[in-house]
Amino acid sequence: MKRGGRLFVLFSLSLAALLVVSGCSSTSEAGRAAAELPGGTSTAGPGGATPDAEGDSSGDPSGSPSATPTTAPSRKPSGASPNAADRRAGIKSRRVVDRLSGRFVTVSGSSKAPGEGRVTRIKVQVESGLPVDGQVFATFVMDTLNDSRSWGHDGSHTFARTDGAYDVRVVLASPETSRGMCRPLETLGRLSCRSGDAAVLTYYRWVNAIPDYGRDRTGYRHYVVNHEVGHALGHGHVSCPGRGEPAPVMMQQTKGLKGCEPNPWPFP
């Protein structure tokens, strides 16, 4: 082969090697970028879509967070001091810490079901470290469920409170603990869910409610209790029936009312 031909072949081989090395470098950079995402995971599901949340989860019903709990930075909502409505919901501070211990305290005490119908035993639990009066929170939960506009309206259900054997747990948890409990649904700690035997309420939303409810945070808190316990009773999601209509309690209201009006009750 002529000298010029040999030089051309050597040049081609060198160029090919350079392209391979460059490709490996790009792949490595992409891998590092993915590994540096918060929490080491992406919030996107298959095809890049964010999975559904505020609903049923087939996740671990034991309620154990999937990550080792550590204290995370807190978020201070506007109006950090609780008002009268906050205090009626058990809130002692509106300061929201993203991740706490992951351990839960069962609120002590029991009460008989006040009505007729199938009795559902409710155990109320609060994550250790939350600035919450557990007894006041438990009273709010039970008053919601036994309200005449709630699931017992037609006489089919009534709710007893227990600190022993139970049918449904109502759990109030920090954002990251609730996120772990709700997996495989991705809530980002901002949505609540039903997971196994637990109606999991995120403290972020318990404090802040949603803009569509305006200043009526109490109404939103009634809604989220009724919605997640509704899943435990076997009810699935429904859509807004039409603009200006009351939002069904099993609508995912936290994601927006879609033209419906705020409504926290199964039987308003």
Residue, then its C-alpha position, 0 to 999 in steps of 0.5 A: m500500500k502506498r504511504g498516502g493510503r497508510l496515513f489515511v487509514l491511521f487517521s480514520l482509526s484515530l478519529a473513530a477512537l476519539l468519537v468512542v471516547s467522547g461518547c463514553s464521556s457524555t454517558s458518564e456525565a448523564g449518569r452523574a447528573a441523574a445521580e445528583l437529583p434530589g433523593g437520588t430518584s426522578t419524580a417522573g413515572p413511565g414515559g416521563a409522566t408523574p404518577d397519580a397521587e391523592g388516592d389509593s396506594s398499593g404500597d407497604p401497609s406497614g407505614s415504614p418510610s423507605a428512607t432513613p429518617t433525618t431532620a430536614p430543613s423546615r418550611k414556614p408557611s405565611g402566618a406561622s402562628p396558628n389561628a383558632a381554626d388551626r388549633r381546632a385541628g390540633i395544630k400547635s405550630r404552622r412550621v412544617v419540617d419535611r422529615l421527622s422520626g418516622r415513628f408514630v404515637t397512637v393517640s390514647g382513648s376510645s369512644k363508642a360508635p354513635g350511630e347505627g350501621r356497620v362499625t368501623r374502628i378508627k385508630v388515630q396516630v401522629e408522627s413523633g415530633l409533629p407540633v400537634d395536640g394528638q387528642v384535639f386532632a383525634t377529636f377533629v377526625m372523629d367529629t368529621l367522620n361522625d358528622s351527619r353529612s359524612w359517610g354515616h349519613d344514610g345509616s350504612h356506617t358509623f365510626a368508633r375510636t380505638d387505641g387497640a384493634y382497628d379497621v382503619r388508621v388515620v395517620l398524620a405525618s411529615p411530608e417525607t414520611s408520608r411520601g414514603m408511606c404512599r409509595p408507589l404513588e408519588t406525592l412529593g409530600r404534598l398530597s395525601c393517600r390511602s395506603g393499606d389500612a392507613a389514611v395518610l395525611t401529610y402535615y404540609r397540606w393539613v397546615n396549608a390546605i389549598p387555594d381553592y378553599g380560600r380561608d376555609r382550611t377547616g373545610y379542606r381538613h374535613y374533605v381530606v379526612n373524608h376522602e382518604v377514609g372514603h378510599a378505605l371504605g371502598h370508594g374510588h375517584v370521581s370527576c367534577p360533574g359540571r361547572g358550578e356543581p359541588a365537588p364530589v368528596m371522592m374527587q381529587q380536589t387537592k389537584g384542583l376543582k376543575g370548575c366545581e365548588p369546594n365541598p368537604w362532605p359525601f352528603p352535603 
